[in-house]
């Protein structure tokens, strides 16, 4: 088995991506990835509060990480040094699981933390990982509760202050679907083909809704409302945006450029009296 090694600041990129792709419910956007990478790089320095062990694949690249963040707490008999460690991320890429990598990395991490006289450890366990943690001495605490309080923020702003819009959500959807398709062994061109076919399906459903709203199908009559048409059109638009985001990494800029060309072709100049020609 590949032996885990202690992570260095240079591993921040790989650890951040493992956390984003394998742990979080939604993968991080590029902006958030960069922010987390930069913070973790500093926190993995000798003076920082992050500790981690990683496993590298023979061909290179991280396949496993075990990351902890150390924080001060008021001392007590069970943690006299007043230090606690939260296990922030334990992850292994699918193709490398069931080889003992996660257990080895986490064991090495816990041993290091204990050498620092840290005796209080906390983590969030999924059903899949529960047996691993129980085997290392973790026990469930029914009294443990959690609350996330988001700070006030202006509309259209990330918590980190970066401007955002619907394209960020579209990109997250595109990244998620691409990752799932890749895990199922689909090549990029196969993924793109299926996504465009999905767009065709959504457009077809919008057309059926129009027929139902107008009642032009003698067998079904008025089977839809114009609200149904609006919902189906919205689905088609979203699917088209996701398709573009999966086809092009610069989808946002490309869409803006195409929209500008269409506007120049069909919309009158603001300083001319030309009428709009269809």
N, C-alpha and C positions, 0 to 999 in steps of 0.2 A: 504494500500500500504506500502511496505517496505520503511523505511525512509533512505535517503542517508546519509552517514557519510563522514567526511573529511578523505582523504586517508593518510596513513602513509608510511614510507619507506618499510614496510613489504608488501605493496600492489603493489610494482613495478612489480613483476612477473606477477600478474594477469592483470594489466593494459597493460603491454607490449604485452601479448598474445591476449588480446582483440583487440588492435590496429593491430597486425600482421594478425589475422584471419579475422577481420571484416571490416577493413578500407583500408589497403594497397592493391594495385592491385596484388601483389605477396606476399605470406606469407614469413616472414623472415626465413632464415636458422638458425640452432641452434647457430652458431657463432654470428650472428647478434642479435638474441634474447638475448643471454647472455650479449652482449655489451650494448644493450639498457636497459636491466634490471639493470645492474650495474650502468649505468649513472643515470637512473631515481631514483634508490635507494638513491643515494647521493643528487640528486636535490630535492627530497621530504623532505630532512632534513630541520630543522628550518631555516638554513642559505641559503637554495637553492632557485632556481628560479621557481620551479614547484609547482603548486597548483592543487589539484584534489579532486573530490568527487566520491564515488563509492556506488553501491548497491549490497548487498550480497543476494544470494538465501537462502531460509530457510534451505536447506540441506547443505549449505556451498558453497564457491566459488563465485567469482565476476561475476555478470551478466550485470552490467552497469558501465561505467566510463565516467567522463567528466574531461578532463585534459587540463590545460593551462600552458603556459610558459611565464613568465614575463620578459620584457627586457626594458632597458632605451632608451628613445628617447629625442630629443631636445624638450623642453617645448613649449607650445603654449596655446592660450586661452582655447581651448577645453580639453587640458590635461596639466594643469599647473604644476603637479608634475613630468612631464617628464617620465611617465611610460606607457607602453603598454602591453597588454596581447594578445597573440595569442592562440586561442582555438585549441589545437593540436589534440585532439581526443575526440569524443563523440560516444559511441557505446553501443549497447545492444544485447545480444545473441538472436537469432531468437525466441526461445521458450518463451521469457519473454517480447516481444515487445507489444506495444499498451496497456501498463499498466501505462504509465506516468512516468516510471523510468528515461528516458533520460531527460525529461523536468525538473523533480524534481532535478536531480543531477546537471544539467547545471544551473538552477536557484540558487541553493545553492552556486555553484562555483562563479557565477557572483556577488552575494551578498557579498561573502567574499572578492572578488577582489575590489569591490567598497568601502568596509571598509578600504582598503589600499590606498584609493584615486586614484585608477586606473580608468581612464575614457575612454580610447581608447581600443577597442576590435576588433580583426580581426579573421576571420575563412574562411575556404573553405567549401562551402555548395554543397551537391549533390542535385539533383532534388527531391529525396525522403525526405530529411531533411530540405528543404528550408522553408516550412511552420512553422516548429518548431522554427527556428531561427527568422523568421519574427515576430512571436508571442511574442518573447522576445526583440524586438526592433532593430534587425539587418536589414540593408537595403543593397541592391546590389549597387556596385560601378562600373559603366562601365569603369572607368579609370584604375581600378586595373589590373596590368599585372604581369606576373611571368616569371622568368628565372632561370633555373638550370644549373650551370656551374660545370661540373665534373672536379676535379683536375687531372693533368697528373698522370698516374700510369703505372707501369710496367705490361707487359702482364702476366696473371696468378696471379695477386695480387688483393685483395679487397682493397677498399679505407681505411679500418681500418688496412691494412697491413697483413692480414692473407692469407696464401696460399689458392688458390682455383683451381678447375678444373671442367670438365664437370659433375662430380658427384654432385656438388652443384646444378647445373641446374636440373639434374635428380631428386634430392631430393625435390626441390621446386615443380616440376611437380607432383611427387608422393604425396606430402603433399596436394597440391591443389585438385587432383582427389579424394583423401581419404576424404577430408573435404566435397566435394560436394556429394559424395556417402553417407556419414554419414548423411548429412542433408536430403537426400532422404530416410533415414530409412534403409539402407542396412547394414547388419551385416558384420564384417570383412571377414568371409569366403566367403560371397557372393561377396564382392568387389574383393577379390583375384581371384575368379573363373572368373568373368567378365573380369578382366585385362588379365588373361592368355588366355582366348578365343579371346580377342582383338589381342594378340600376334599371335595366330593361323591365324586370319584373315589377318594380315599384311604379314605373311609368304606366305599365299595363293596368295596374290596379287603380291608378288615378283615372285612366280612360274608362274603366268599368264603372267607377263611381260617378263619372259624368253621365254615362248612359243611364245609370240608376236614378240619378237626380232629375234627369229629363224624362224618365219613364218611357224611353224609346224601345225598350225590350218588351215585346208583347207578352212574353211568358212571365216576366218578373215585375213589370210595372215600375212604380216609383219605389225602388228598393234602397235608395240612398238619399241623403240630403246634401246640400251644398257645403255644409260643415264637414261632412265626410270627404268631399272632394278636396277641401282645404287641407285636411289631415293627410290625405294621400299625396297631395302635391308637396307638402312639407317633408314627408318621408322620402319622396323622390329627390328633393333638393339636398337633404342631408346625405343620402346615399351617394349622390353625385359628387358632393364635396369630399366625402370619405374616399371615393374612388380616385379623385384627382390627387388627394394627399398621399395615397398609396402609390400612385404612378410617378409623382414628382416630389422630391424633397423640398422644392421651393414652391409648393402649391399656392401659398398665400400670394407671393409676388407674381407668379404666373397668372393667377386668376385676375389680379388687379390690372395687369398689362392687357389681358384679353378684354376685360370689361372696358378699359379705356379705348381700345380699338373699336369696339362695338358702339360705344357712346359717340366717338368721333364720326362714325359712319351714319348713325341713325338720329342723333340728336342735333338740333341746330346750335350754331355757335351763339353764345350769349350776346355778342355784339352784332348779330346779323338778324335780318327779318325773315330768314328762310323758314318755311314750315316743315314740320316733320313729315317725311315721306316713308310710307311703309312699302 
